[in-house]
Amino acid sequence: MRLGIISALAEEQQGLIEALESPSKHFHGMREYTSGKLWEIDAVCVLSRIGKVAAAMTAAILVEKFEVTHIVFTGVAGSGDKNVKVGDIVVADSLIQHDFDASPLFPRHEIPLTGLSRFATDVTLTERLADAAGQITRVHRGLIASGDQFIGKLTQIQALKAELPNLLAVEMEGAAVAQVCFELGIPFAVIRTISDSANDDAAVDFMHFIKNVASRYAFDVIQNFCKA
């Protein structure tokens, strides 16, 4: 396995970069890729930056230039369900682009030429990540939705929930990575720590959580994952 580890923000990945043995840095496409051994696993760590296009580009480069064989995306998200609380972890079983709409040519959310609106994660990677996360906090499995907007108003999350009743979390990158991995035949998994309730307090909650909790969670989950 050559594992690509993607995070959206530097705070989420700093500890993993520091844990790499014999790290080697590479710059490509305005991104810094750091490769090395992470608890005996050959790994490449990189920040996706924010949004679906940025995440898709990062995932494609990981596969095509750095030849990773598996991808894990770790980061934070807003809650999409009243039972999913701040500090919980959501491990995706599938991902959807909630803001994608090519209708009437294709059904809403369906990605043209794939026949899919929801992209399923790799079962083996997902089970392994869920077990790793379960050693830290409460874990949920299910649907994560991605879109090029920060969901920070109660009316926004209510509208998404009405459209996608089984939604567990909302973020800005995972479904784009899912589409790239599907098209390139790369096993992938997405794990998100819930940083806020995707409501009117989301922006304040988000920055506080990134600095104080998310970085530790990401480190611990990936460490458990690699050592399993």
Secondary structure, DSSP 8 states (H G I E B T S, - for coil): -EEEEEESSHHHHHHHHHH-EEEEEEEETTEEEEEEEETTEEEEEEE--SSHHHHHHHHHHHHHTT--SEEEEEEEEEE-STTS-TT-EEEEEEEEETT---TTTS-TT-BTTTTBSEEE--HHHHHHHHHHHHTTS-EEEEEEEE-SS---SHHHHHHHHHH-TTEEEEESSHHHHHHHHHHHT--EEEEEEEEE-SSTTHHHHHHHHIIIIIHHHHHHHHHHHHH-
